[in-house]
């Protein structure tokens, strides 16, 4: 069984939601990214979203754009991020979803990428700018390489499109809790519960919620409504601010632990 499916199956039996963390691979370096990933797992992270840096990240706010810039400047490449996955796999079985845009994958070679990513130990792929209808028209985009196809759903997704996206979703569905780009927010969207319930009525695939969640209180609120909580920009900002410190991985673990603990205290009622 794929690690993502195994994780959500185990968490369902435990009655708790998943803590999902996003970091940009190669920020500040490939070697340090590997240590950060292990520190995140030790701090209670259940699943890692690993960004493949891209020079034109349209869906990302200033924090993750800056991280992509730092990683690229430090020499991060698609092949380098796959090496990073191998490095993490040498000492961890945490589920890993590669999170990127279509361009870097196409330049690498889509079929080759899927084969190599799976061989490296990745479990899923989320392409931010690949509409499901385009994937359906291209045989080379089919997910027969062992990588789960993670789909995004936005607050603005109309009902018909929602059904189409859900039909092809695997692993978990990433519900984007608000419009716009990634980034920390002082308050959460008020319709998360309603939107997650609408998605759940159409599928048994777990639903994770992200975009803007940055504090233990926010994470706890969302954890009561969804099968997973994604925290990204808040972690990436810490990496950027503390990247000069030799104990950066440990510092990131300390930052994330209270958020993980807040999520773990929530017992799923659904």
C-alpha positions as MATLAB code, in Angstrom:
seq = 'XXXXXXXXXXXXXXXXXXXXXXXXXXXXXXXXXXXXXXXXXXXXXXXXXXXXXXXXXXXXXXXXXXXXXXXXXXXXXXXXXXXXXXXXXXXXXXXXXXXXXXXXXXXXXXXXXXXXXXXXXXXXXXXXXXXXXXXXXXXXXXXXXXXXXXXXXXXXXXXXXXXXXXXXXXXXXXXXXXXXXXXXXXXXXXXXXXXXXXXXXXXXXXXXXXXXXXXXXXXXXXXXXXXXXXXXXXXXXXXXXXXXXXXXXXXXXXXXXXXXXXXXXXXXXX';
ca = [
       0.000    0.000    0.000;
       1.170    3.526   -0.820;
       2.533    5.357    2.253;
      -0.102    8.096    1.921;
      -2.974    5.590    1.976;
      -1.352    3.712    4.864;
      -0.994    6.934    6.852;
      -4.591    8.086    6.471;
      -5.876    4.577    7.166;
      -3.864    4.458   10.410;
      -4.929    7.973   11.436;
      -8.578    7.149   10.780;
      -8.358    4.207   13.170;
      -6.670    6.510   15.711;
      -9.369    9.131   15.169;
      -7.006   12.011   14.556;
      -6.140   14.310   11.629;
      -2.765   14.477    9.866;
      -0.183   17.179   10.390;
       1.188   18.021    6.942;
       4.193   20.308    6.529;
       5.466   22.005    3.379;
       9.085   22.986    2.805;
      10.855   24.093   -0.360;
      13.442   21.465   -1.277;
      16.977   22.824   -1.343;
      16.258   25.791    0.943;
      18.777   26.709    2.226;
      20.665   23.683    0.788;
      19.843   20.091   -0.154;
      21.802   18.762    2.822;
      20.083   21.030    5.332;
      16.656   20.301    3.781;
      17.154   16.616    4.539;
      17.905   17.421    8.181;
      14.889   19.741    8.382;
      12.640   16.973    7.014;
      13.798   14.565    9.731;
      13.422   17.253   12.388;
       9.851   17.892   11.210;
       9.017   14.206   11.500;
      10.486   14.115   15.015;
       8.303   17.150   15.861;
       5.108   15.273   14.928;
       4.708   15.899   11.197;
       2.885   12.977    9.540;
       3.352   13.830    5.860;
       5.864   16.027    4.058;
       5.071   18.196    1.059;
       8.390   18.840   -0.647;
       8.460   21.732   -3.084;
      10.531   21.480   -6.252;
      11.677   25.092   -6.701;
      10.548   26.892   -9.856;
      11.523   30.363  -11.041;
       7.922   31.464  -11.722;
       5.752   30.051   -8.893;
       2.438   31.696   -9.748;
       0.393   30.190   -6.893;
       2.882   31.144   -4.211;
       3.172   34.284   -2.131;
       6.324   36.216   -1.322;
       7.557   33.797    1.374;
       7.624   30.667   -0.791;
       8.727   32.628   -3.867;
      11.749   33.802   -1.877;
      12.452   30.230   -0.732;
      12.368   28.986   -4.338;
      14.801   31.756   -5.267;
      17.155   30.808   -2.433;
      17.037   27.122   -3.369;
      17.692   27.761   -7.063;
      20.562   30.123   -6.180;
      22.015   27.341   -4.005;
      21.950   24.984   -6.988;
      18.722   23.034   -6.467;
      17.502   21.143   -9.559;
      14.780   18.565  -10.171;
      17.425   15.805  -10.065;
      18.776   17.328   -6.845;
      15.352   17.224   -5.192;
      14.997   13.548   -6.153;
      18.377   12.986   -4.503;
      16.959   14.773   -1.462;
      14.026   12.327   -1.406;
      16.523    9.432   -1.471;
      18.455   11.028    1.381;
      15.294   11.357    3.504;
      14.312    7.783    2.624;
      17.626    6.444    3.913;
      16.364    7.079    7.447;
      12.614    7.773    7.256;
       9.401    6.330    5.862;
       7.413    9.581    6.168;
       5.046    9.940    3.173;
       6.410   12.504    0.690;
       4.353   14.475   -1.846;
       6.312   16.401   -4.470;
       4.725   19.809   -4.920;
       5.594   21.779   -8.051;
       4.584   23.228  -11.402;
       4.321   21.529  -14.771;
       7.289   23.294  -16.359;
      10.154   21.728  -14.331;
       8.596   18.274  -14.731;
       8.174   18.620  -18.496;
      11.721   19.884  -18.914;
      12.960   16.839  -16.981;
      10.679   14.553  -19.016;
       7.289   13.676  -17.570;
       7.440    9.901  -17.797;
      11.075    9.847  -16.698;
      10.212   12.126  -13.793;
       7.401    9.890  -12.573;
       9.585    6.785  -12.821;
      12.566    8.432  -11.113;
      10.460   10.098   -8.406;
       8.789    6.828   -7.528;
      12.143    5.005   -7.497;
      13.585    7.711   -5.218;
      10.798    7.098   -2.715;
       8.206    9.795   -3.400;
       4.571    8.823   -2.825;
       2.524   11.537   -4.496;
       2.651   14.418   -6.938;
       0.761   17.697   -6.794;
       1.095   19.853   -9.906;
      -0.297   23.274   -9.079;
      -0.955   24.362  -12.654;
      -2.215   21.140  -14.269;
      -6.009   21.175  -14.716;
      -7.549   17.671  -14.430;
      -9.107   17.942  -17.884;
      -5.658   18.462  -19.396;
      -4.264   15.471  -17.518;
      -7.112   13.349  -18.867;
      -6.190   14.262  -22.458;
      -2.541   13.267  -22.108;
      -1.652    9.589  -21.705;
       1.823   10.509  -20.441;
       0.241   12.257  -17.468;
      -1.512    9.093  -16.308;
      -0.622    8.037  -12.780;
       0.501    4.461  -13.415;
       3.983    4.899  -11.963;
       3.033    4.504   -8.310;
       2.696    8.223   -7.505;
      -0.654    9.300   -6.145;
      -2.221   12.224   -8.011;
      -3.061   14.873   -5.409;
      -5.721   17.350   -6.547;
      -6.345   20.928   -5.462;
      -9.818   22.317   -4.877;
     -10.377   26.048   -4.360;
     -13.253   27.974   -2.724;
     -14.195   29.201   -6.202;
     -14.389   25.715   -7.787;
     -17.902   25.341   -9.296;
     -19.952   22.187   -8.477;
     -19.530   20.464  -11.852;
     -15.784   20.987  -11.856;
     -15.635   19.891   -8.233;
     -17.096   16.498   -9.187;
     -14.636   16.088  -12.067;
     -11.639   16.890   -9.853;
     -12.801   14.528   -7.124;
     -13.219   11.668   -9.613;
      -9.481   11.681  -10.353;
      -8.230   12.470   -6.833;
      -5.974   10.021   -5.019;
      -4.209    9.934   -1.658;
      -5.879   13.051   -0.296;
      -7.573   16.163   -1.631;
      -5.909   19.496   -0.878;
      -8.599   22.076   -0.180;
      -7.242   25.599   -0.572;
      -9.019   27.460    2.229;
      -9.083   30.847    0.525;
      -8.527   32.609   -2.779;
      -5.156   34.043   -3.749;
      -1.601   32.876   -3.225;
       0.074   31.034   -0.351;
       0.958   32.980    2.789;
       0.244   33.365    6.482;
      -3.081   34.903    7.516;
      -4.283   36.463   10.748;
      -7.729   34.861   10.396;
      -9.225   31.783    8.778;
     -11.919   31.664    6.119;
     -15.381   31.300    7.651;
     -16.706   28.694    5.209;
     -14.086   25.939    5.644;
     -16.504   23.610    7.465;
     -19.185   24.002    4.810;
     -16.772   23.500    1.901;
     -15.058   20.466    3.423;
     -18.462   18.899    4.142;
     -19.482   19.461    0.501;
     -16.327   17.716   -0.731;
     -16.765   14.867    1.752;
     -20.302   14.262    0.522;
     -18.850   13.259   -2.857;
     -15.828   11.146   -1.891;
     -14.162    8.945    0.697;
     -10.719   10.372   -0.191;
      -9.334   12.266    2.847;
      -9.516   16.074    2.716;
      -6.622   18.225    3.939;
      -6.906   22.000    4.311;
      -4.101   24.480    3.721;
      -3.158   28.063    2.726;
      -2.665   30.534    5.544;
      -2.586   28.250    8.597;
       0.280   29.365   10.821;
      -0.517   29.082   14.545;
      -1.474   26.250   16.934;
      -4.932   27.799   17.437;
      -5.609   28.029   13.704;
      -4.316   24.489   13.180;
      -6.534   23.164   15.974;
      -9.619   24.870   14.505;
      -9.007   23.391   11.044;
      -8.068   19.973   12.454;
     -11.585   19.624   13.880;
     -13.022   20.052   10.371;
     -10.679   18.096    8.087;
      -8.594   14.924    7.782;
      -5.358   16.892    7.561;
      -3.911   20.347    8.181;
      -1.224   21.810    5.915;
       1.250   24.336    7.299;
       3.686   25.804    4.791;
       4.494   29.507    4.626;
       4.945   29.853    8.399;
       7.598   27.104    8.350;
       9.260   28.437    5.207;
       9.445   31.933    6.717;
      11.217   30.519    9.768;
      13.698   28.707    7.514;
      14.435   31.966    5.686;
      14.883   33.973    8.886;
      17.007   31.365   10.717;
      18.954   29.880    7.794;
      22.243   31.334    9.072;
      22.039   29.325   12.308;
      23.889   26.000   12.608;
      20.998   24.471   14.558;
      18.387   25.469   11.945;
      16.763   21.978   11.696;
      16.294   21.809   15.463;
      14.861   25.353   15.534;
      12.314   24.420   12.861;
      11.342   21.353   14.851;
      10.804   23.527   17.938;
       8.615   25.917   15.934;
       6.453   23.136   14.496;
       6.029   20.992   17.618;
       3.309   23.164   19.278;
       1.339   23.159   16.010;
       1.653   19.367   15.707;
       0.603   18.927   19.319;
      -2.454   21.148   18.810;
      -3.521   19.005   15.840;
      -2.892   15.738   17.713;
      -5.152   16.852   20.560;
      -8.120   16.990   18.178;
     -10.205   13.830   18.002;
     -12.060   13.377   14.727;
     -15.777   12.939   15.209;
     -16.535   12.127   11.565;
];
